[in-house]
Amino acid sequence: MNRKPNLSFWQIWNMCFGFLGIQFAFALQNANVSRIFQTLGASVADIPMLWIAAPLTGLIVQPLIGYASDRTWGRLGRRRPYFLAGAVLATLGLLWMPNSGALWIAAVLLWVMDASINVSMEPFRAFVGDQLPTGQRPLGYAMQSFFIGLGAVVASLLPYLLAHLGVSNTAGAEGIPDTVRDAFYIGGVVLLGSVLWTVLSTREYPPDQLRLFADAVAPEPIEVERPNAARYGLLWLAAALLCAWLVHAYHLEHELYLLAGGLAAFGFSQLWLSAGRGGGMFTQVMTDLHNMPPAMRRLALVQFFSWFAMFAMWIYTTAGVAQVHFGSSDPHSEAYNNGANWVGVLFGAYNGFAAVAALVIPLMVRRWGLRISHLVNLWLGGTGLVSFLLIRDPIWLLLPMVGVGFTWASILSLPYAMLSDNLPAEKMGVYMGIFNFFVVIPQLLAASVLGVLLRVFFHGQPIYALLLGGVSLLVAGLTVLRVSEPAVAGSLSPSERGAG
């Protein structure tokens, strides 16, 4: 058995470069699609339901693509065919979206873009695990975080920059400003170009060779305890019915029906598994979910609290900062819009700090290891979010964004490094896709319950969502300590130090 060879810095750069385009496309979408929806006639109340595409497509697409890529080998390799196919489809969506002309077309295109971006994104996570030895994986995932931060900053600022270069920022004949249209065109070029760079500049190990490396984790035989699966399925269905009845009987927020639907879907999946319905893709994915490695179960809890916190920040920072730091809750007032603009600056800042943090995190890992480094980074962000309740000068809100930037870079890198060290090579893709469940589910849960928690416990004041998010990050940091530390993750060889 051979040790997987180290790659040079520029080889790792090339294999991660495609993430620049993927994040560029995501950031353009996140910053501008609501604007496009409203321009095409959507009300503010409709927008959350239109946006449900993002988490749901990731929930469905990523594990299926991971399962398929684990079983793919051809002229382009194992993961690269999916990079390329997803990038081509997402590019077509980016070019069409600002020319959609009707709300229903824009909504369909959002689903297409999200699904296509997820087709490209999921194999990139497994790609690092395939190509890099254990000691270099933190550097590989940190490099992805660097490109994520860089892409998010540039893409978020792109319409603003185009306006300052003289491109029209007012609605044209079809209602979409030229700044938005041109930004999407540029995004399509960046996405396809960066993914092509990775596809053409990298190579992959054949599956048989991956299994021969010394750091390969042998798969364990999987046997589903079908009576237990059936029992769990019935319990989840009962919980779903109880949740739906409570929402109806007590006239709770309709978003809680989303929670009931998620509970029901998981319950039905367990019943399907217990029935032993063949060996198809869905059955295999659910079987792998049911029998995930112990380290993955522990990391799932870390991810749950981490992503719950990030979603709380994304949704409620604008309303909270406008109310507390700018003194207005009226979306039509000048003070509120000044606050919203400042939140855009804060979000751009934390993505910029995340790009810098991605360069620092490998050094932290060398000194402290994966677990302690992730704990420190999560606590930096948790402390930062809690401090929003204490800081009154909005300028000083840039300071906690430093901590949030470190948290964001760490969330996007270190859990994947810890996970990849505990996965068998032939299941790297499907387990990376299943791991996305623990990114999506806390976001869906947060969308369902945060409004209720704020109304019941905090008199509806949105700034307290950031307090909940901060506490959630502090808890996430503690749960990291339950995850085992790979023996070589925190100590790199001299050649690896030179590569970094």
Secondary structure, 3 states (H helix, E strand, C coil): CECCCCCCHHHHHHHHCHHHHHHHHHHHHHHHHHHHHHHCCCCHHHHHHHCCHHHHHHHHHHHHHHHHHHCCCECCECCHHHHHHHHHHHHHHHHHHHHCCCHHHHHHHHHHHHHHHHHHHHHHHHHHHHHCCHHHHHHHHHHHHHHHHHHHHHHHHHHHHHHHCCCCCCECCCCCEHHHHHHHHHHHHHHHHHHHHHHHHCCCCCHHHHHHECCCCCCCCCCCCHHHHHHHHHHHHHHHHHHHHHHHHCCCCCCHHHHHHHHHHHHHHHHHHHHCCCCCHHHHHHHHHHCCCHHHHHHHHHHHHHHHHHHHHHHHHHHHHHHHCCCCCCCCCHHHHHHHHHHHHHHHHHHHHHHHHHHHHHHHHHHHHHHHHHHHHHHHHHHHHHHHHCCCCHHHHHHHHHHHHHHHHHHCCHHHHHHHCCCCHHHHHHHHHHHCHHHHHHHHHHHHHHHHHHHHHCCCCCHHHHHHHHHHHHHHHHHHCCCCCCCCCCCCCHHHHHHC
